[in-house]
């Protein structure tokens, strides 16, 4: 029986490659969902952001997340509202502000497209121990923080 000896350098390269491939595969998957629903990349990112924010966010937060200008964000929200995926409601914290809220139609339309991958991800996560999940969560959080930090530096 052959045992593959992996050096620390090889392991680091595998981690970098896996992180890169994960990012790319996520973008490709979200783009495929967007194409299925007739959404632009920015439209789809907005809907993803709203979903992870419990279905509600301010237009300013959406603009920051998507990297769009306020004008482009307004145009995007208008498109999503016409498609029946979002609604706008007054912001109880700001008399002049609004909040963007996901409509029921979004869940009915998007959930069938993501249900299987959500299930597969849940099963994968369930296969790890608590200690392994702590390491994975720590790595992914810190890796993401690095990307965010360096994105901000590029945009200065």
C-alpha positions, 0 to 999 in steps of 0.5 A: 500500500502506497502512502502519499507523503504531502509536504507542508508546501504541497498542502498550502498549495492545495489550500490556496487552490481549493479556496480559489476554486471554491470562490470561482465555483460559487460565482459560476453557480450564482451566475447560473441561477441569475441566468435562469431567473433573467437577472444580471450579476448585480441583481443576483448579488443583491438578492443573495445579500438580502437573503443572508440579511434575513430578507431586509436591508437598506439601499445604502447597505445594498450599494456597499455590498454590490459595489454599485453607485447609488444611482445604479442601485436605485435602477437595480432595485426598480428592476427587481421590484418590477420583477416582483422579487422585492418591495420597499417599505418605510424605514422605522429608524429613519423617516426619510429612508426606506428598507428593501424587503424580499417578496414571497415570489423570490423564495418561491422562484429561487428556492427550487434552484438552490434546494439541492445544493443547500442539502448537499452542503448541509450533509457535507457540514454534518460530516465534520466534527465540532473541532473540525468545523471550528477550524474550517469556520475560523479559516474561512472567516479570516480568509474572507476578511483578508479578501475584504481588506485587500479589496478596500485597499485596491479601491482607494 
